[in-house]
Amino acid sequence: MAENEAVATSTIAVHRGVWTQLAPELAAMVAPPVSVSAAPLDRSLERPVGPWRKGQLARTRGNMPVRRHQAVAR
């Protein structure tokens, strides 16, 4: 997977509303109104990812070999 494919380009939010024109007894029986919004992410607010962190993220994805740390002899 390419690096640009692994990064989200937008954010999606779901907002739960409240019925205002229904009686409370009827509103309790139906699902609340839901609105969904989507917006592009603002990349200017993110910190740049350093090479060490990129390697760390790649290891957690499982596409890089992982070696144990070499312990210093005592």
C-alpha positions as CSV (number, residue, x, y, z in Angstrom):
1,M,0.0,0.0,0.0
2,A,1.4,3.4,-1.0
3,E,1.9,5.9,1.7
4,N,-0.6,8.3,0.2
5,E,-3.2,5.5,0.2
6,A,-2.8,4.9,3.9
7,V,-3.6,8.5,5.0
8,A,-7.2,9.7,5.3
9,T,-8.0,12.7,3.2
10,S,-11.3,13.6,4.8
11,T,-13.2,13.4,8.1
12,I,-16.8,12.2,8.5
13,A,-18.9,13.2,11.5
14,V,-22.3,11.9,12.5
15,H,-24.5,14.2,14.7
16,R,-27.4,12.9,16.6
17,G,-30.3,15.3,16.9
18,V,-33.5,15.6,19.0
19,W,-37.0,15.5,17.8
20,T,-38.6,18.9,18.6
21,Q,-42.0,18.6,16.8
22,L,-43.0,15.2,18.2
23,A,-44.6,14.3,21.5
24,P,-42.1,12.7,23.9
25,E,-43.9,9.4,23.9
26,L,-43.7,9.2,20.1
27,A,-40.2,10.5,19.9
28,A,-39.1,7.6,22.3
29,M,-40.4,5.1,19.8
30,V,-38.5,6.3,16.7
31,A,-34.9,6.8,15.9
32,P,-33.5,10.2,16.5
33,P,-32.7,12.4,13.5
34,V,-29.2,12.0,12.3
35,S,-27.1,14.3,10.1
36,V,-23.8,13.4,8.5
37,S,-21.1,15.8,7.5
38,A,-17.8,15.4,5.6
39,A,-14.9,17.8,5.4
40,P,-11.4,17.6,4.0
41,L,-8.6,17.4,6.5
42,D,-6.4,20.4,6.9
43,R,-2.9,19.0,6.4
44,S,-1.2,22.3,7.4
45,L,-2.0,21.6,11.1
46,E,-0.2,18.2,11.2
47,R,3.3,17.7,12.3
48,P,5.7,16.2,9.7
49,V,6.4,12.5,10.3
50,G,10.1,11.7,10.8
51,P,11.9,8.7,9.4
52,W,12.0,6.9,12.8
53,R,8.3,7.2,13.2
54,K,7.6,6.1,9.6
55,G,9.7,3.0,10.3
56,Q,7.8,2.4,13.6
57,L,4.4,2.7,11.8
58,A,5.6,0.4,9.0
59,R,6.6,-2.3,11.6
60,T,3.2,-2.1,13.2
61,R,1.6,-2.7,9.8
62,G,3.6,-5.9,9.6
63,N,5.3,-5.2,6.3
64,M,8.9,-4.8,7.7
65,P,11.0,-7.4,9.4
66,V,11.3,-6.9,13.1
67,R,14.5,-7.7,14.9
68,R,15.0,-7.8,18.6
69,H,17.1,-5.1,20.2
70,Q,20.7,-6.1,20.9
71,A,21.2,-6.2,24.6
72,V,24.5,-4.9,25.9
73,A,26.5,-7.6,27.7
74,R,26.9,-6.9,31.4
